Amino acid sequence: MEVIPLKQRVLSAREHALGSDHQDVEAAILELAQRYIGVGDFQNAAMCFHRALAIQERVHAADSADV
């Protein structure tokens, strides 16, 4: 069983249930990024990391120590 499609489904379900800026959605994005790194897909991993950072910036002030 391939893990990336499963992680993508988890992310989709969390977004649908919780909204796109929820911390559990961010966690799912970061988990997906790690899987992409594991298979050497650094371009998709980088996109995930940027997306997770964008969530952090929306949820917290951009100058917050949490970002």
MARLUM-526554 format. One line per 10 residues: their letters; for each residue y, x, z negated of C-alpha. Coordinates in nm, 2 decimals. Layout:
N
a	Y X Z  ...
end
This chain:
67
meviplkqrv	0.00 0.00 0.00  0.34 0.13 0.09  0.59 0.13 -0.19  0.92 0.12 0.00  0.87 -0.23 0.14  0.77 -0.35 -0.21  1.09 -0.19 -0.36  1.29 -0.35 -0.08  1.15 -0.70 -0.17  1.22 -0.64 -0.54
lsarehalgs	1.58 -0.55 -0.45  1.62 -0.86 -0.24  1.48 -1.08 -0.51  1.70 -0.93 -0.77  2.01 -0.97 -0.55  1.92 -1.33 -0.48  1.86 -1.41 -0.85  2.13 -1.20 -1.02  2.40 -1.14 -0.76  2.49 -0.81 -0.59
dhqdveaail	2.68 -0.65 -0.87  2.42 -0.69 -1.15  2.30 -0.37 -1.33  1.93 -0.47 -1.25  2.03 -0.47 -0.88  2.18 -0.13 -0.91  1.86 -0.01 -1.08  1.65 -0.14 -0.80  1.87 0.03 -0.55  1.83 0.36 -0.73
elaqryigvg	1.46 0.32 -0.75  1.45 0.26 -0.37  1.67 0.57 -0.32  1.41 0.78 -0.52  1.13 0.65 -0.30  1.33 0.74 0.01  1.37 1.09 -0.12  1.00 1.11 -0.19  0.92 1.05 0.18  1.20 1.28 0.30
dfqnaamcfh	1.43 1.00 0.42  1.75 1.14 0.29  1.98 0.93 0.51  1.86 0.61 0.36  1.85 0.76 0.01  2.22 0.86 0.06  2.31 0.51 0.17  2.14 0.37 -0.15  2.32 0.61 -0.37  2.65 0.52 -0.21
ralaiqervh	2.57 0.15 -0.26  2.48 0.20 -0.62  2.81 0.40 -0.68  3.00 0.11 -0.52  2.85 -0.13 -0.76  2.95 0.10 -1.05  3.30 0.12 -0.92  3.33 -0.26 -0.89  3.18 -0.33 -1.23  3.37 -0.05 -1.41
aadsadv	3.71 0.09 -1.34  3.69 0.37 -1.09  3.83 0.61 -1.35  3.58 0.50 -1.62  3.35 0.76 -1.77  3.06 0.53 -1.67  3.12 0.59 -1.30
end
